[in-house]
Amino acid sequence: MNALLTRLLAVADPSQVAGLSRFFKTGPGQYGEGDKFLGIKVPVTRAVVKECWRDVSRADLEECIGSDYHEVRLGALLSLVELFRHPRPEFPKEECVRFYLSHTGRINNWDLVDLSCYSLLGEWLQDRDRTLLYELARRGKTLWEQRIGIVSTMAFIRRGELEDTFAIADILLHHQHDLIRKAVGWLLREAGKRDKNALVEWLGPRFRTMPRTMLRYAIERFPEPERQGYLKGN
């Protein structure tokens, strides 16, 4: 029996479905078009995963990541992160990474990306070649794969390593989708918390032409007069 799936189905709340569907933009033509929800908020999903991840098998993960329901896919990803942190002989860290990369087609909304990629893929690449993230940013088959490319660098930022964030931000600098622009701006802001001078130097030749949303996110923590100066192109 798939305990993770069973528990998630048991805590479904139909009263939350409409709100979550609107929040994650599931309408025609929107980025989450057609996604389905059980009505489970993230803290509840996390609580279920905390109860169940130790007993999750690869078959359970396959079943859950393949689900039509958003929260079940999230449950699979959060369980995978826990398995990566606490590897088993039959499911070592490298197997967690292989599983993750072979199922990116099911990691198809911003929260599914953001709650999994840097805790797993970013951590895995900490002491390894990071070309994969550049390839995802450049040639990702979906905007979600491209988002994985930039958001995974959060793991490096937390260790004070900012170069990859700035380099991948350059790759995505003029991306057309707002969700990529927001992600890049967010990671730039986080890099700036570690080294404001490095962010200011990166912004110097770019801030006048970069997407407005990206710039606003990147400079959100700047003092107001300085922030206004950037927004006015000074």
C-alpha positions as CSV (number, residue, x, y, z in Angstrom):
1,M,0.0,0.0,0.0
2,N,1.2,3.5,-0.9
3,A,0.9,5.2,2.5
4,L,1.9,8.6,1.2
5,L,-0.8,8.6,-1.4
6,T,-3.4,7.2,1.0
7,R,-2.7,9.9,3.6
8,L,-2.7,12.7,1.1
9,L,-6.1,11.5,-0.2
10,A,-7.4,11.3,3.3
11,V,-6.6,15.0,4.1
12,A,-8.1,16.4,0.9
13,D,-10.2,19.4,1.5
14,P,-12.7,20.1,-1.4
15,S,-13.4,23.6,0.0
16,Q,-9.8,24.7,-0.8
17,V,-9.8,23.4,-4.4
18,A,-11.2,26.5,-6.1
19,G,-8.9,28.9,-4.3
20,L,-5.8,26.8,-5.0
21,S,-6.8,26.4,-8.7
22,R,-7.0,30.1,-9.1
23,F,-3.8,30.8,-7.2
24,F,-1.8,28.4,-9.4
25,K,-3.4,29.7,-12.6
26,T,-5.0,26.6,-13.9
27,G,-7.4,28.3,-16.3
28,P,-7.3,28.1,-20.1
29,G,-4.1,29.6,-21.5
30,Q,-2.5,30.1,-18.0
31,Y,0.8,28.5,-17.0
32,G,-0.9,25.8,-14.8
33,E,-3.7,25.0,-17.3
34,G,-5.4,21.8,-16.5
35,D,-3.7,21.0,-13.3
36,K,-5.9,19.4,-10.6
37,F,-6.0,19.9,-6.9
38,L,-7.1,18.0,-3.8
39,G,-7.3,21.1,-1.7
40,I,-4.3,20.4,0.5
41,K,-2.2,23.4,1.6
42,V,1.6,23.1,1.7
43,P,2.0,22.8,5.5
44,V,-0.5,19.9,5.5
45,T,1.4,18.2,2.7
46,R,4.7,18.7,4.6
47,A,3.1,17.1,7.7
48,V,2.0,14.1,5.7
49,V,5.5,13.7,4.2
50,K,7.0,13.9,7.7
51,E,4.9,11.0,8.7
52,C,5.4,8.9,5.6
53,W,8.7,9.5,3.8
54,R,10.7,6.8,5.7
55,D,8.4,4.1,4.3
56,V,8.2,5.4,0.8
57,S,9.4,3.1,-2.0
58,R,10.6,3.9,-5.5
59,A,7.3,2.5,-6.7
60,D,5.4,4.8,-4.4
61,L,7.3,7.8,-5.7
62,E,6.6,6.7,-9.3
63,E,2.9,6.5,-8.6
64,C,2.8,9.8,-6.8
65,I,4.9,11.8,-9.2
66,G,2.7,10.5,-12.0
67,S,-0.5,11.7,-10.3
68,D,-2.9,14.2,-11.9
69,Y,-3.1,15.9,-8.5
70,H,-0.7,18.7,-7.8
71,E,-0.3,18.0,-4.1
72,V,0.5,14.4,-4.7
73,R,3.3,15.3,-7.0
74,L,4.5,17.8,-4.4
75,G,4.4,15.0,-1.8
76,A,6.5,12.9,-4.0
77,L,9.1,15.6,-4.4
78,L,9.3,16.5,-0.7
79,S,9.7,12.8,0.1
80,L,12.5,12.6,-2.5
81,V,14.2,15.5,-0.8
82,E,14.1,13.7,2.5
83,L,15.4,10.5,0.9
84,F,18.2,12.5,-0.6
85,R,19.1,13.9,2.9
86,H,18.8,10.4,4.4
87,P,20.0,8.0,1.6
88,R,19.4,4.3,1.7
89,P,21.6,1.6,0.3
90,E,18.9,0.8,-2.3
91,F,18.2,4.5,-3.0
92,P,21.5,6.4,-2.7
93,K,21.8,10.1,-3.4
94,E,22.7,9.7,-7.0
95,E,19.6,7.7,-7.6
96,C,17.5,10.5,-6.1
97,V,19.1,12.9,-8.5
98,R,18.5,10.5,-11.5
99,F,14.8,10.1,-10.4
100,Y,14.4,13.9,-10.2
101,L,16.0,14.6,-13.6
102,S,14.0,11.9,-15.3
103,H,10.7,13.3,-14.0
104,T,11.1,17.0,-14.7
105,G,8.1,16.8,-17.0
106,R,6.0,16.3,-13.8
107,I,7.7,19.2,-12.0
108,N,5.4,21.6,-13.7
109,N,4.6,24.6,-11.5
110,W,6.7,27.1,-9.7
111,D,6.1,25.7,-6.2
112,L,7.1,22.2,-7.3
113,V,10.3,23.6,-8.6
114,D,11.1,25.9,-5.7
115,L,10.4,23.5,-2.9
116,S,12.6,20.8,-4.4
117,C,15.3,21.8,-6.8
118,Y,17.9,23.6,-4.6
119,S,17.5,21.2,-1.7
120,L,18.2,18.3,-4.0
121,L,19.9,19.2,-7.3
122,G,21.6,22.3,-6.0
123,E,23.0,20.4,-3.0
124,W,24.1,17.5,-5.2
125,L,26.1,19.9,-7.5
126,Q,27.7,21.7,-4.6
127,D,31.1,19.9,-5.2
128,R,30.5,18.9,-8.8
129,D,30.4,20.3,-12.3
130,R,27.5,22.6,-12.6
131,T,27.1,22.6,-16.4
132,L,23.8,20.9,-16.1
133,L,22.2,24.1,-14.6
134,Y,23.5,26.2,-17.5
135,E,22.1,23.7,-20.0
136,L,18.7,23.7,-18.3
137,A,18.7,27.5,-18.4
138,R,19.7,27.6,-22.0
139,R,17.9,24.6,-23.5
140,G,15.3,23.5,-21.0
141,K,12.3,21.9,-22.7
142,T,9.9,23.8,-20.5
143,L,10.0,27.1,-18.5
144,W,10.0,24.9,-15.4
145,E,13.3,23.2,-16.4
146,Q,14.7,26.7,-17.0
147,R,13.5,27.8,-13.6
148,I,15.2,24.8,-12.1
149,G,18.4,26.0,-13.7
150,I,18.4,29.4,-11.8
151,V,16.6,28.4,-8.6
152,S,19.0,25.5,-7.9
153,T,21.7,28.1,-7.4
154,M,20.1,29.0,-4.1
155,A,22.2,26.2,-2.6
156,F,25.4,27.9,-3.7
157,I,24.2,31.4,-2.6
158,R,23.7,30.0,0.9
159,R,27.4,29.1,1.0
160,G,28.4,32.5,-0.3
161,E,29.1,31.3,-3.9
162,L,27.4,33.8,-6.3
163,E,29.1,33.4,-9.6
164,D,26.8,30.8,-11.0
165,T,23.7,32.8,-10.1
166,F,25.0,35.9,-11.9
167,A,26.1,33.8,-14.9
168,I,22.8,32.0,-15.3
169,A,20.9,35.3,-14.7
170,D,22.7,36.5,-17.8
171,I,21.5,33.5,-19.8
172,L,17.9,34.2,-18.7
173,L,18.2,38.0,-18.7
174,H,15.7,38.7,-21.5
175,H,13.4,35.7,-21.0
176,Q,9.9,36.4,-22.0
177,H,8.0,34.7,-19.2
178,D,7.2,36.5,-16.0
179,L,7.8,33.4,-13.9
180,I,11.4,33.3,-15.1
181,R,11.8,37.0,-14.6
182,K,10.6,36.8,-11.1
183,A,12.8,33.8,-10.3
184,V,15.9,35.5,-11.6
185,G,15.1,38.7,-9.7
186,W,14.5,36.7,-6.5
187,L,17.9,34.9,-6.8
188,L,19.7,38.1,-7.6
189,R,18.1,39.7,-4.5
190,E,19.4,36.7,-2.4
191,A,22.8,37.1,-3.9
192,G,22.7,40.7,-3.0
193,K,22.0,39.9,0.6
194,R,25.4,38.1,0.6
195,D,27.3,40.7,-1.4
196,K,25.5,43.9,-2.3
197,N,28.6,45.2,-4.1
198,A,28.6,42.2,-6.4
199,L,25.0,42.7,-7.2
200,V,25.5,46.4,-7.9
201,E,28.4,45.6,-10.2
202,W,26.3,43.0,-12.1
203,L,23.4,45.5,-12.4
204,G,25.6,48.3,-13.7
205,P,25.5,47.6,-17.4
206,R,22.2,45.8,-17.3
207,F,19.6,47.5,-15.2
208,R,18.4,49.9,-17.9
209,T,17.5,47.1,-20.3
210,M,16.5,44.2,-18.0
211,P,12.9,43.4,-17.5
212,R,11.2,45.7,-15.0
213,T,9.8,42.8,-12.9
214,M,13.3,41.2,-12.6
215,L,14.8,44.6,-11.6
216,R,12.2,45.2,-9.0
217,Y,12.7,41.9,-7.4
218,A,16.5,42.3,-7.5
219,I,16.6,45.6,-5.8
220,E,13.7,45.1,-3.3
221,R,16.0,45.3,-0.3
222,F,17.9,48.5,-1.4
223,P,17.3,51.7,0.4
224,E,14.3,53.6,-1.1
225,P,16.3,56.5,-2.7
226,E,18.7,54.0,-4.3
227,R,15.9,51.8,-5.4
228,Q,14.1,54.7,-7.0
229,G,17.3,55.7,-8.8
230,Y,17.5,52.3,-10.4
231,L,13.8,52.4,-11.4
232,K,14.2,55.8,-13.0
233,G,17.3,54.7,-14.9
234,N,19.7,57.0,-13.0
